[in-house]
Amino acid sequence: MKGMSPTKSGVLFLIMVLSSIGASLLLSLLAVWGGSFDIPVNMGIILSQGLIVIPALIFAICAKASARESFRFRPVKFSTILLTLLYVMCLEPLIMTLNAFTMLFTDNTAVEIANGFTEANFSLSYMIFIIAIVGPFCEEFVFRGIIFSGLRQSGRILAAIIIQGIMFGFMHLNVNQMAYAVAIGIAFGFLSEVTGSIWPGFAGHFMINCSSTVLAWYASKNSELMSAADQLTKETLVMAVLSYAIISVFFTGLAIVLLNVIAGNEPGGKMRLLRSVHPVKHHEVGCDGVVHEVKRPHAITIPAVLGLLICAAMMCLNLIKN
């Protein structure tokens, strides 16, 4: 069968997971053998993005996938981008809740990455380019583009949106980023479905990464803020989780309303999300000339489950080590 499919998306995800873990292990071995060997933080991000983009492109080409369907580069209205930014602002309390919750038992990985850039004396503009432009584009292109296009061939659109979001979160291989990345991935999956494009998700992704990068850069230059961050207690984090959670209930509901507005703002973007866009069952004429009822494949496949289990195992190992 030409084009991406749920199975191909699952295999692609498994390959990306194995490639990322393999590259990490190889770099660790080189550090042991080479003594002072240490890959720069900017090259680490570029390498990690390359390990998801290159396999995705190879898969799409080998599968003879339609560029329009798989890459989802469809242009959208400027008003849709503006509505998307409001949509993301409404999701921020939920993201902050999940981030604060995971910080109860693990470090803030995004801040550590940003600190790595500032310690290497990279400029803020370069940090924004790598963290807020290169990263978001690659991730939206792969997860809300190629992988999602394969999963939605199951006809189970809501399941496809949720699964690609979980894949996206688990691909980060750390509990802190995984928690809010799953939420972001699902939210941007809805955007990709109602607009038929990855560009709104890219705009929202840019906004999240850019704001966190600027804040981390500013905090790294302010000794008082750094000292306050280091002195955060579990009691303070628990209060933050409870406060953000209460606020997020209202604003997440508002985000759902905005998603409906965004859907209505794009041609053909009506909210069709709780039902199948394609029939789960369809009819095909067999080689014997008889019409057979054929059931579409499930959105979740064995390769996808294997990839998720490997990611979960790696995150558990990282928690134990920390």
C-alpha positions in Angstrom: 0.0 0.0 0.0 1.4 3.4 -1.0 1.7 6.2 1.5 2.1 6.2 5.3 0.0 3.8 7.4 -0.4 3.2 11.2 2.1 0.3 11.0 4.7 2.4 9.1 4.2 5.2 11.6 4.8 2.8 14.4 7.9 1.3 12.8 9.2 4.8 12.1 8.7 5.8 15.8 10.5 2.6 16.9 13.5 3.4 14.6 13.7 7.0 15.9 13.7 5.7 19.5 16.4 3.1 18.9 18.5 5.7 16.9 18.3 8.3 19.6 19.1 5.8 22.4 21.9 4.3 20.3 23.4 7.7 19.6 23.2 8.6 23.3 25.0 5.4 24.3 27.7 5.9 21.6 28.4 9.4 22.8 28.6 8.1 26.4 31.1 5.5 25.3 33.2 8.1 23.4 33.2 10.2 26.6 34.5 7.3 28.6 37.1 6.3 26.0 38.1 9.8 25.0 38.3 11.3 28.5 37.4 14.9 28.0 35.1 14.3 25.0 31.9 16.3 25.3 29.5 17.2 22.5 28.4 20.9 22.6 24.8 21.5 23.6 23.9 23.1 20.3 25.3 20.1 18.3 23.4 17.7 20.7 20.1 19.4 19.7 20.9 19.4 16.0 21.9 15.7 16.2 18.7 14.7 18.1 16.5 16.5 15.5 18.4 14.9 12.6 17.8 11.5 14.2 14.0 12.0 13.8 13.9 14.0 10.6 16.2 11.8 8.4 14.4 8.5 9.1 11.0 10.3 8.7 12.0 11.6 5.2 13.4 8.2 4.2 10.2 6.5 5.3 7.9 9.0 3.5 9.9 8.7 0.2 10.1 4.9 0.4 6.4 4.7 1.1 5.7 7.0 -1.9 3.7 9.2 0.5 1.8 12.2 -0.9 3.7 15.3 0.1 0.5 17.2 0.6 -1.0 14.6 2.9 2.1 13.6 4.8 4.1 16.9 5.1 0.9 19.0 5.8 2.5 22.2 4.6 -0.9 23.7 3.7 -0.9 27.5 4.1 -3.3 28.9 6.7 -4.9 32.3 7.3 -2.9 34.8 9.4 -5.9 35.1 11.7 -5.6 31.3 12.4 -2.0 31.9 13.5 -3.2 34.7 15.8 -5.9 32.5 17.2 -3.4 29.7 17.7 -1.2 32.0 19.9 -4.3 32.7 22.1 -4.9 28.9 22.1 -1.4 28.3 23.4 -1.6 31.0 26.0 -4.7 29.3 27.4 -2.8 26.0 27.6 0.1 27.6 29.5 -1.5 27.0 33.0 -1.9 23.3 32.2 1.7 23.1 30.9 3.0 24.8 34.1 1.0 22.5 36.3 2.5 19.4 34.7 6.0 20.9 34.7 5.8 21.9 38.4 4.4 18.4 39.3 7.3 16.6 37.7 9.8 18.9 39.4 8.7 17.3 42.7 10.8 14.3 41.8 13.0 15.4 38.8 14.9 18.4 37.4 13.6 20.9 34.9 15.3 19.6 31.8 14.3 22.5 29.5 16.0 25.0 31.9 19.1 22.8 32.1 19.3 22.8 28.2 19.0 26.6 28.2 21.6 27.0 30.9 23.9 24.8 28.8 23.6 27.4 26.0 24.3 30.4 28.3 27.3 28.7 29.9 28.7 28.2 26.4 28.2 31.9 25.8 25.8 31.5 22.9 23.8 34.6 22.1 20.1 34.8 22.9 19.3 35.0 19.2 21.2 31.8 18.4 19.5 30.0 21.3 16.1 31.1 20.0 17.0 29.9 16.5 18.1 26.4 17.7 15.6 25.8 20.5 12.5 27.7 19.2 12.8 27.5 15.4 14.9 24.4 14.4 13.5 22.1 17.1 9.8 23.0 16.7 9.9 22.8 12.9 11.5 19.4 12.9 9.2 18.0 15.6 6.0 19.4 14.0 7.1 18.1 10.6 7.7 14.6 11.9 5.0 14.1 14.5 2.1 16.3 13.4 3.0 15.7 9.8 4.4 12.4 8.7 3.6 10.2 11.8 0.1 11.7 12.2 -0.7 11.3 8.5 0.0 7.5 8.8 -1.9 7.1 12.1 -5.0 8.8 10.7 -5.3 6.3 7.9 -6.8 4.0 10.5 -9.9 6.2 10.3 -9.8 6.6 14.1 -8.9 10.3 14.2 -9.2 11.0 17.9 -7.0 7.9 18.7 -4.5 9.0 16.1 -4.2 12.5 17.7 -3.7 11.0 21.2 -1.2 8.4 20.1 1.0 10.8 18.2 0.9 13.1 21.2 2.0 10.3 23.5 4.8 9.3 21.0 6.0 12.9 21.0 6.1 13.1 24.8 7.8 9.8 25.3 10.4 10.6 22.6 11.9 13.2 24.9 13.1 10.3 27.1 12.8 12.3 30.4 9.8 12.5 32.7 9.9 16.3 33.1 9.5 17.1 29.4 7.4 14.0 28.7 4.6 15.1 31.0 3.8 18.5 29.3 5.0 17.4 25.9 2.3 14.8 25.7 -0.3 17.5 26.5 1.3 19.8 23.9 1.5 17.0 21.3 -2.2 16.2 21.7 -3.2 19.9 21.6 -1.1 20.5 18.4 -2.5 17.2 17.0 -6.0 18.7 17.2 -4.6 21.9 15.4 -3.1 19.8 12.6 -6.4 17.9 12.1 -8.7 21.0 12.0 -6.4 23.1 9.8 -4.8 20.3 7.7 -1.5 22.0 8.4 1.6 21.9 10.7 2.1 25.7 10.6 -0.3 26.6 13.4 1.4 23.9 15.6 4.8 25.3 14.6 3.7 28.8 15.6 2.4 27.6 19.0 5.5 25.5 19.5 7.7 28.4 18.7 5.9 30.6 21.2 6.3 28.0 24.0 10.0 27.3 23.3 10.9 31.0 22.7 9.3 32.3 25.9 10.9 29.5 28.0 14.3 30.2 26.4 14.1 34.0 27.0 13.1 33.4 30.6 15.9 30.9 31.2 18.4 33.2 29.6 17.2 36.2 31.6 17.2 34.2 34.8 20.8 32.9 34.1 21.9 36.6 34.0 20.2 37.4 37.3 21.9 35.9 40.4 18.9 36.6 42.6 16.5 34.7 40.4 19.0 31.8 40.1 19.3 31.7 43.8 15.5 31.7 44.3 15.1 28.9 41.8 17.7 26.8 43.6 15.9 27.2 46.9 12.5 26.0 45.7 11.1 23.6 48.3 8.7 20.7 47.8 6.1 22.7 49.7 6.4 25.6 47.3 6.1 23.3 44.3 3.0 21.5 45.7 1.3 24.9 46.2 2.3 25.9 42.7 0.8 22.6 41.3 -2.5 23.2 43.1 -2.7 26.8 42.1 -1.9 26.2 38.5 -4.2 23.2 38.4 -7.2 25.3 39.5 -6.4 28.0 37.0 -5.9 25.5 34.2 -9.4 24.1 34.5 -10.9 27.3 33.2 -8.2 28.2 30.7 -8.1 24.6 29.2 -11.8 24.9 28.7 -11.3 28.2 27.0 -8.7 26.6 24.8 -11.3 24.0 23.6 -13.6 26.9 22.7 -10.8 28.5 20.7 -10.1 25.2 18.9 -13.6 25.3 17.6 -13.1 28.9 16.5 -9.9 27.9 14.7 -11.7 25.0 13.0 -14.4 27.3 11.8 -11.8 29.8 10.6 -10.3 27.4 8.0 -12.1 26.0 5.0 -13.3 22.5 5.7 -12.0 22.7 9.3 -15.2 21.8 11.1 -14.8 20.0 14.4 -15.1 16.4 13.2 -12.8 15.0 15.8 -14.9 12.6 17.8 -15.9 10.5 14.8 -14.0 8.9 12.1 -13.2 11.0 9.0 -12.8 7.8 7.0 -15.1 4.8 7.6 -13.4 2.2 9.8 -14.8 -0.4 7.5 -14.8 -0.1 3.7 -15.4 -2.3 0.7 -12.8 -3.5 -1.8 -13.1 -5.7 -4.8 -10.8 -8.8 -4.4 -8.8 -10.5 -7.2 -11.7 -13.0 -7.4 -14.1 -10.2 -8.4 -16.0 -10.5 -5.1 -16.6 -7.4 -3.0 -15.2 -7.8 0.5 -15.7 -5.8 3.6 -12.2 -4.7 4.8 -11.5 -3.2 8.2 -8.9 -0.5 8.5 -5.9 -1.1 10.7 -5.8 0.0 14.3 -4.1 3.3 15.1 -1.9 1.6 17.7 0.4 -1.1 16.5 3.0 -3.5 18.0 6.1 -1.4 16.8 4.5 1.7 18.4 3.9 -0.1 21.7 7.5 -1.5 21.7 8.9 2.0 21.1 6.8 3.4 23.9 7.9 0.6 26.3 11.5 1.3 25.5 11.0 5.0 26.2 9.3 4.2 29.5 12.1 1.9 30.5 14.7 4.6 29.7 12.8 7.2 31.7 12.6 4.9 34.7 16.3 4.2 34.6 17.0 8.0 34.5 14.7 8.5 37.5 16.5 5.8 39.4 20.0 7.2 38.5 18.8 10.7 39.7 
